[in-house]
Amino acid sequence: MSAYDVGVLILRVVLGLTMAAHGYNKFFGKGGLKGTAGWFDSMGMRPGMFHARIAASTEMAAGIGLALGLLTPIPAAGFVALMLVAAWTVHRANGFFIVKEGWEYNLVLAASAVGIATIGAGKISLDHLLFSGSGFYDLLHGWWGLAIALVLGLAGGIGQLVIFYRPPAKTSA
């Protein structure tokens, strides 16, 4: 075990558990799924209950998957899709900086997950435990990890926006 592997583990666990906590909050936080569904409906992601369930489930699965280092490019793709949709629907109009509720945080989470998919989950991961020494392991990091995380993530996020996003009409004051 090297400092590199411990460093990647720290990044995976912090990023992963942060995302999983977001999903948990959508399920069980104040307002629960019903409140989350209303929020999704209000921003134009309809049907709201469908998107509340999908977002909460994806946040938990992607977060736990990344924290464990299991099929790492797949959870990283989940981060990309989730953060693209969040940045576009909620934060885009607010500019870049998080202090004004911009999309800075979304970018950091997505880019960090893609970075981990690119460098690999490290030796302290389920990817290494289950797949090292196999040809499949080569798909879980490096250029393949980068490509899988980006292509699947962008396709998922853009697809969701194209199919479901219908922003509410602006009302004149």
C-alpha positions in Angstrom: 0.0 0.0 0.0 1.3 3.4 -1.0 0.5 7.0 -0.1 -1.0 7.2 -3.6 -3.5 4.5 -2.8 -4.4 6.1 0.5 -4.8 9.5 -1.2 -7.1 8.0 -3.8 -9.0 6.2 -1.1 -9.6 9.4 0.8 -10.8 11.2 -2.3 -13.2 8.3 -3.2 -14.6 8.0 0.3 -15.2 11.7 0.8 -16.7 12.3 -2.7 -18.7 9.1 -2.6 -20.2 9.6 0.9 -20.9 13.2 0.1 -23.0 12.2 -2.9 -24.6 9.3 -1.1 -25.6 11.7 1.7 -27.4 13.9 -0.9 -29.4 10.9 -2.1 -30.2 9.9 1.4 -31.4 13.4 2.2 -33.7 13.3 -0.9 -35.2 10.0 0.4 -35.4 10.7 4.1 -34.6 14.4 4.8 -37.2 17.1 5.6 -40.0 16.7 3.1 -38.7 13.3 1.9 -39.4 12.1 -1.6 -42.6 14.1 -1.8 -40.9 17.4 -1.1 -38.1 16.5 -3.5 -40.7 15.6 -6.2 -42.4 19.0 -5.7 -39.0 20.7 -6.1 -38.3 18.8 -9.3 -41.7 19.6 -10.7 -41.2 23.3 -9.9 -37.9 23.5 -11.8 -39.3 21.7 -14.9 -38.1 18.1 -14.4 -41.4 16.3 -14.8 -42.7 14.0 -13.6 -41.3 15.1 -10.3 -41.7 11.9 -8.3 -40.0 9.9 -11.1 -37.0 12.3 -11.0 -36.9 12.4 -7.2 -36.6 8.6 -7.1 -34.1 8.5 -10.0 -31.9 11.3 -8.6 -31.9 9.9 -5.0 -31.2 6.4 -6.1 -28.4 7.4 -8.5 -26.8 9.7 -5.9 -26.8 6.8 -3.4 -25.6 4.2 -5.9 -23.0 6.4 -7.5 -21.7 7.6 -4.1 -21.4 4.2 -2.6 -19.9 2.7 -5.8 -17.3 5.4 -5.9 -16.5 5.2 -2.2 -16.0 1.4 -2.5 -14.1 1.7 -5.8 -16.5 -0.7 -7.5 -16.6 -0.4 -11.3 -15.3 3.1 -10.8 -16.0 4.7 -14.2 -19.7 3.8 -13.9 -20.3 5.7 -10.6 -18.1 8.5 -12.0 -20.5 8.6 -15.0 -23.4 8.9 -12.5 -21.6 11.9 -10.9 -21.3 13.6 -14.3 -24.9 13.0 -15.3 -26.2 14.2 -11.9 -24.0 17.3 -11.8 -24.7 18.2 -15.4 -28.5 18.1 -14.8 -28.1 20.0 -11.5 -25.8 22.6 -13.0 -28.1 23.2 -16.0 -31.5 23.2 -14.2 -30.7 24.8 -10.9 -27.3 26.7 -10.9 -26.6 27.8 -14.5 -28.5 31.2 -14.2 -26.5 32.0 -11.0 -23.1 32.1 -12.7 -20.0 30.1 -11.6 -19.4 30.8 -8.0 -21.1 28.7 -5.3 -21.4 31.7 -3.0 -24.1 32.9 -5.4 -25.5 29.4 -5.8 -23.6 28.9 -9.1 -22.4 25.7 -10.7 -18.8 25.7 -9.2 -19.6 22.8 -6.7 -21.2 20.7 -9.5 -18.1 21.0 -11.6 -15.8 20.1 -8.8 -17.8 17.0 -7.9 -18.1 15.8 -11.5 -14.4 16.6 -12.5 -13.1 14.9 -9.3 -15.1 11.7 -10.0 -13.8 11.7 -13.7 -10.3 12.2 -12.4 -10.6 9.2 -10.1 -12.0 7.1 -13.0 -9.0 8.2 -15.0 -6.3 7.4 -12.4 -8.1 4.4 -11.1 -9.6 3.5 -7.7 -6.2 2.4 -6.4 -5.2 -0.8 -4.6 -7.6 -0.2 -1.7 -10.7 -0.8 -3.8 -13.1 -3.5 -4.9 -11.9 -2.9 -8.5 -8.4 -4.0 -7.5 -9.6 -6.8 -5.3 -12.0 -8.3 -7.8 -10.5 -7.5 -11.2 -6.7 -6.9 -10.9 -4.8 -9.2 -13.2 -7.7 -9.5 -15.6 -8.1 -7.8 -18.9 -11.3 -6.2 -17.6 -9.3 -4.3 -15.0 -7.8 -2.2 -17.8 -11.3 -0.8 -18.6 -11.6 0.5 -15.1 -8.9 3.2 -15.3 -6.7 5.1 -17.7 -8.1 6.3 -21.0 -10.9 3.8 -20.9 -11.9 4.9 -17.4 -11.9 8.6 -18.6 -13.9 7.7 -21.8 -16.5 5.6 -20.0 -17.1 8.2 -17.3 -17.4 11.1 -19.7 -19.3 9.4 -22.5 -21.9 7.6 -20.3 -22.2 10.6 -17.9 -22.7 13.2 -20.7 -25.1 10.9 -22.5 -27.1 10.3 -19.4 -27.3 13.9 -18.4 -27.9 15.4 -21.8 -30.5 12.6 -22.5 -32.3 13.4 -19.3 -32.4 17.1 -20.1 -33.6 16.6 -23.7 -36.3 14.1 -22.8 -37.6 15.6 -19.5 -36.6 19.2 -18.9 -39.3 21.7 -19.6 -38.4 24.9 -17.7 -41.4 26.8 -16.3 -42.5 29.8 -18.3 -41.1 33.1 -17.0 -43.8 35.3 -15.6 -43.6 39.0 -16.1 -43.8 41.2 -13.1 
